[in-house]
Amino acid sequence: MAEPKYIFNRKTLSYEKYQSNWRQQMMRVLSYLFSTAAFAVVIVVIAFNFLGSPKERMLQRELSFVKLQYQILNDRLAGMENLLAEMQDRDDNIYRVIFEAEPISKSIRRAGYGGVDRYDKLTGFKSSDLVVDASRRLDQIASQLYVQSKSYDEVFELARNKSEMLSAIPAIQPVKNSDLKRISSYFGVRTDPFYKVNKFHQGVDFSAPIGTEVFATGDGRVISVKKSQWGYGNTIEIDHGFGYETKYSHLQEFKVRKGEKISRGQLIGIVGNTGKSTAPHLHYEVHKNNRPVNPIHFFFNDLTPEQYELILELSALPTQSMD
């Protein structure tokens, strides 16, 4: 029990027992509560701004750990993207070149993944940009890996058919021409012998007497045996597969028929002078993916390096075609 308090009364010159009223007691209580609350607020502010609660410190450690793991993940994603880019480059510029396959276009390799709303559920948070960026990169890598796996499947099939392809590619001259003297006109812009204007000559002309044997330059199937007294005259067309076709024109005789399967070096016709022709000769063309290409680049089974250089020099000289 609290001890009683006394005050000095100047009028009576005596000490009297102090009695506080209810209003004074209420003010004392309110003052105590206010000062206590103010002190508590100061303590809380100091604690939250400078000390931190154990839970906050734990959350801070977890946040630091998450940031570290995100950085590691980001580095791994960058490494995967670099490795994938190297795989794509080797695929387009080495493997597909070796097997005569067209490179995969960048539009297909960089194709998107998912729709525009795919990442909506990841937005609306403070770190949404980081999460969306990482998710998008992962999806792009997954999409590109799928395209690359399909490309490797195609290359694998091409490798299995490599021997068949090597047999099918036109690789010899269609007539016997060891001294290289029979080529009278080359691939490119040449003077037309009838109209005396420059025209694009899609093949090579081999000057040879009527009766000279003509041979298939690669394995394939005869897709056309056409008789004509106009244009290219009597012509044989062979589909070698893998995008290659060859044409043999101005023939005198056919030794094969349409639909027949033939082998490289097989006799298919006889040189003639049919159609639009100035003298007996064979007009020979090579097409790759429906486009004419220079046949002299496909004589590698017949020519030495020195002969190939010579024939390139001769092909650059201006000549007149024979058809």
Buried (B, 14 or more C-beta within 10 A) or exposed (E): EEEEEEEEEEEEEEEEEEEEEEEEEEEEEEEEEEEEEEEEEEEEEEEEEEEEEEEEEEEEEEEEEEEEEBEEEBEEBEEBBEEBEEBBEEBBEEBBEEBBBEBBEEEEBEEEBEEEEBBEEBEEEEEEEBBBBBBBBBBBBEBBEEBBEEBEEBBEEBEEBEEEBBBBBBBBBBBBBEEBEBBBBBBBEBBBBEEEEEEEBBBBBBBBEBEBBBBBBBBBBBEEBBEBEEBBBBBBBBBBBBBBBBBBBBBBBBBBEEEBEBEBBBEBBBBBBBBBBBBBBBBBBBBBEEEBBBBBEBBBBBBEEEBBEEBEEEBEEEBBBBB
